[in-house]
Amino acid sequence: MPAYEERNYRKRINAPDLVFFHIVVKETDLWISADKELEKEATDLAFDCRAQIESYIRSHSRFSTTLLPCDEDSFAPRLLRKMIHVTRRVGVGPMAAVAGAIAQYVGEGLLKFTGQVIVENGGDIFLKADRPVTVSLLAGKSPLSGQLGILIPEGNMPIGICSSSATVGHSLSMGIADLACLLSPLAALADAAATAVGNRIKSKDDLQDAASWAGNIDGITGGVLIAGDRMAAWGDIELVEMKNSEVI
């Protein structure tokens, strides 16, 4: 189990009309915003996710450790089938999709009780709001970190916004990117693809090729890659200068 790392970036969140609450279920650590407090409902959904994952791992131990795609399994729980499917598409192990998959599972479950929800799971986000929202791009020690954000129009939601980094947090990355942030209506796919594209960035010179590769993944609507003082961006995104406005 990775050591706990204080998630100071959560202090930057500014959405004054939403209620914030924090739930922890074993290694699952979620910061959630909604129209009202839904801690019990969110906790139940997180327990449901973990029950599916842990039960499957008990009989398929390779699932939790392999860095390679797993075979499709029609007998796996739906959440696990989704993780297997999206990670096979981009060539990474199934756990590369777990944070995004859990964020969306919990978020979609909470939408039965609230019109708006933001579920943040270690930098991976599922988002549904009734107005545009700006997502800050945090990239460690890069001079670009915190300077830009992605403006998400209301019409593009619900959406998954997932990130991988070789220099921030405990994500496993085989590359050197300070940030690989990808967008998709399917958060599990955005999570898996962020890992896959981050693995391809071995130097700053790889940014454009990695962006071209990610841009050809069906279901990925856009993304931003940052390595040091260089950046590549593509797709249906609008970059904005960060100010003291609503951010997540």
N, C-alpha and C positions, 0 to 999 in steps of 0.2 A: 504494500500500500504506500503511495507517495506521501511524503510528509506534508502536513497542512501548510498551505501558503496563503497568507492574508490577502484578500482580494480587494486591495485599496481602490481599484478602478470603480468599484461599485459606489464609492462616495461621490463620483462625478455625475451620477444619474440625477436628472432633473425632469420630473414629470409631476408637477404639483397637484394635479387633479386626480391622480391615481393613488391607491393604497399599496404600500410596499410590505412584503413579508418574506421571511427567510425560512426555508425548511432544509433539514439535513437528514438523509436516510442512508446510513453507512457512508460510502464514498460519494454518494449523490448529494451535491450542494447547490441548491437552487435559490436564486434571488428573483422574486416574482412581483409583478405589478398588475393590478386589476382594478375594476371599478369598486370592488369591495373586498374585504378580508375573506380569503378562502383557504386558510391554512389547512384545515382538516381535509378538505376535498383534494388539495394539492398533495398532501402527505399520502392520502390513500392511493392517488394515481402514481406517485413515485414508488410506493411499496409494490404496486401492481407491476410496474416496469421491472423492478429488481427481481420480483418473483419469477417472471418469465425468463429473464436473463440467467439468473442463478440456477434455476431448474434445468435449463438447457445445458449450461456449462458442466453441471454434475455428470451428465451423460455424454458430453462432447467436450472434453477438457482442452482439446486443441483450439477450440473457438476463442478462448480468452488470451492465447499467447501467440498465435501465428501472425506473421506479418504478410502472409500470402492469402489470396482469396480462398474462401471455402466453397465447397459444392453446394448448389441449391438443395434445399431440404423442404419438401412439401409438408412434412410432419412437424416442422418447427413452429413455435408460436408466431403469430403474424408480425410482431415487432422484430423478431429475429430473422424472419424471412426477408423483411425489408432491409435490414442491415446487411445480410448476406448478398442480396441482389445488387444494392448500390455499390458495395465495395468490390464486387466482381467487375462491375462496369469500369472502374478506374484502377484496378490492379493493386488493392491494398487489403490488409487483414480486416475482418469484420468489426473488430472493436474500434476501428478508426471512425465508425459512424455512431458510436454509442451515445456520445453527449448530445449530438443533434437529434438523434432518434428520441431520446428521453425528453428533451426540451419540447419537441413537437407533440409527443404523446400527452404530456402533462398539459401543455397549452391548449390543445384541441379539446381535451377533457374539461378544462376550466371554462371554455367558451360556451358550455351548456349553462353556465351560471353568471357569465359576465359578457359584456359586449366588447371589451378590450382586455388584452392580456399581453404581457411581456414576460417570457421565461428565459432567464439567462443561466446557462449551465457551463461555468468555466470558460466564458468567452464565446460560447455558442448560443445563439439566440433564436427563439421563435417569437414572432411579432405579429400582433393584430391590433391596430388602433384605428380610431375614427378621424384621424387627422395625420398630416405628414409628420414623420419622426426622423431626427438626425442621429445616426450611429457614428460615434467617434472612432477613429482608426488609431489604435494604440500599438506602437511598434517598438517597444523597448527603448534602447538607447539611440535609435535612428533619429536624426534631426527632424524628420517628418512626423514623428510620433505626436499625436494629439493636435496636430496643426490642421488636419482635414477630417471631414466626415462624409458619410454617404447619406444623402437625403432620400428617404423612402416615401414616395407618394402613397396616399391612402389607397389608391386603386391598385397598387402592387402588392397589397397585403391580402391574406396572411402570407408570410414569407420567412424563410430561414436564412440567417446571416451567420456564417460559421467561419472560424479562424484557426489557423495553425501557425506555430512559430518555432523556430529553432533557438530563439534567445529569450523568450518570455514564457513563464509558466512551465507545466510539466508535460506538455505535448511531446510525443516522440516524432522527431523529424530527422530525415537523412540529409537535409539541405542546410542552407545558411540563411534563409529568409528571416527577416525580422517580423514579417507579417505576410500571410497568404489568407485573404478574406474573400469568400465566395458567397454568392446569393443564389437561392433556389426556392421555389415553393415547397420543395421536399428538403427539410433540414438535414436529414440523414445523408442525402446526396451531397449537399453543400459541405458537410463535415468531412465526409470521405474524400471528396474532391480537393478540399483545402489541404488535407494531408498529402494526397497524391501530387498536387502541383508543387507544394512546398518541398517535397523530396527531390524534385527535378531542378531546383535552384541551387547549384553548387558554387556559383559566383554571380556577381552583379550582371555579368554579360548574358546570363541565362534568362533574365526577366522576360524579354520579349518572346522568346521561343516558348517559355512556360505559359505565358499569357495566351499565345496562339493555340497551344495544346488544350488549355482549359476552356477556351472559347468554343471548341468543337465538341464539348460534352453536352449532349442533349439534356435539357433540364436546368443547366446552369445559365442564369440570366445575365450575370456580370461578375466582375471581381476587381480586386486591387491587390497588387503584390508590391512589397517594399523590402529592399535590401540596402542597408546603409542610407546613403543620400539619394538613392535612385528608386523610381517607382514605375510600374506599368499598370494601366487600368483599361478596361474594355467593357463592352456590353451596355445593358440598359441601366446605367447608374448615373447619378448626378453628384459630383464632388463639390463640397462647399467648405469655405473657411470656417473653422470652429469659433463660435462666440458663446456668450453666456445664455444660450437658448436651450430649449428642451433637447437633451441628449440622453442616449443610453449607451 
